[in-house]
Structure formats: structure tokens, C-alpha cells
Amino acid sequence: MIEVREETGIPIVELAHGRANALDLELCHRMVEVLGDLERAAAPAVVLTGRGTIFCAGVDLVRLLDGGAAYAREFVPALVAAFRHLFTFPRPVVAALNGHAVAGGCILACAADRRLLADTGARVGVPELRVGVPFPPSAIEVMRTTLTPARFRSLIYGGATLEPLAAREWGLVDEVVPADELMSAARAAARDLASIPADVFRVTKQQMRMPALSQMDRADAEYGADVLRIWMQDSTFESVGAWVNRTLKRSVRDPRS
């Protein structure tokens, strides 16, 4: 599900969860556990990547449809926790995007401190509104931190997924590198950030993240229950099912039947 190995002193956290590394309840829980273990071990930095040709295709929508409202009630808080733990990890996190980083996969990437994308034609973006699900406050604030106000508004409402050079221009990724150089470049970026004294990096990152974290807390208090309610309602499952049928070219059963 998630494999951790060390290369040249840097832990590599690899999503290895099916072909698309899609986010489900178990993967989100495991992400929080792995990050907690690495924090307690005082890892100097972390490289987050995916196995195969996809970094992360976002939420496992078929699992969501199969699980229905009961699954959504448990899954959404776990998803929020995974985003927040990655966003607040006290040491450098470099995302090495080996392929598509879409929806929740894009948010995972944007929660990192530096993002490198393999030049494979992969797409990066957040089509949540087009799928028919609302952003949890943590996801909104991660994206707000990443983008300029105009591009934040355009990307959230438009739901576009961008090709590599456009993703770099918009600020979704910092570099586009040849695929065979991705991991070496990511390790080098991690070592560079890890060369900053640990306490200096930690307190600086905390200050940089503080406005977003404060807004997450305020928005969660005001909108969190409403967001969860929408994820659990029948019309949302109808929208998600239509998206799955339209984009994945597959049929899914009604989770409420």
C-alpha cells in the first residue's frame, strides 16, 4: 500500500496501491501512520512518489460509490487527516510526480514543499467540482497556498487538468524533468532542503503554513459538517457515478441498492 525505503539517507515514501494509487480509507490511514513514524524517527527529509505510471489519481471513486454514505462518513475525515499531516510535516517533503496527479493526488503534491514532475505528458489538476464533490477546507487551503488568487479561482471553478509545461507555469509544479532523472533530481532537492538546520526549517515552515492552518480550522468549524453532508447525499453519488461512467468508461452499481 505504501512502501518506505531509504536511498542516500533520504526516506522514499512510495504509493503502491493498485494501478492508480487511488486514495481510499486504508491508504489515508496508512499515510498518517507513515508520516508519524518518519517524524518520530527525525527523518531529514522525505521524497513522496508513486509506483507505476500514475502518481495518484485522486479519490477511489468506485470504492466511494460501493461504500455509499456510511463509507463517506468515515473516509472524508481520513482524507482530511492525510492532507493535513503531509502539509504540516516538520521536515522537507519533495513530491516526485511519476505520472498523473489529479484531484486528491494534486492536493497531496501541493502539500509538499517542492514538486518535480516527470516529463511524460502526465496531467495535474483538481477537477473536484466537475466530479461533483466539494473540497474539504484542508484541500482548499493547500491549493490557495499554492496558486495566485486568479489562478486559484480559475483552476478550482474550471476543474482543468494541465499538461506538464502548463502545470509548471501555473505553479502546480516547480520543475519538469526527464522521467529517467526524476528520482535523482528529487533526492537532490530533498538533500538540499535537508541541509538547512532542522529547527530553522521547522519554525520557518510553521510560520509559512500558519495562515493556511488557521483558515483550515475556521473553515472546518463553519463548513466541515456541510462538506461531509454533501459527500454523503444521494445527488453527490449520482454526480460521481455519472463522472465515472463518462470518464472511466465503466458501469458501477448503485451503492444504495
Helices and strands as residue ranges (DSSP letters): E 2-7, E 10-15, H 25-40, E 46-50, E 54-56, H 61-87, E 93-97, E 100-102, H 104-110, E 114-118, E 124-125, H 128-131, H 137-146, H 149-158, E 161-162, H 164-170, E 175-177, G 179-181, H 182-194, H 198-232, H 234-247
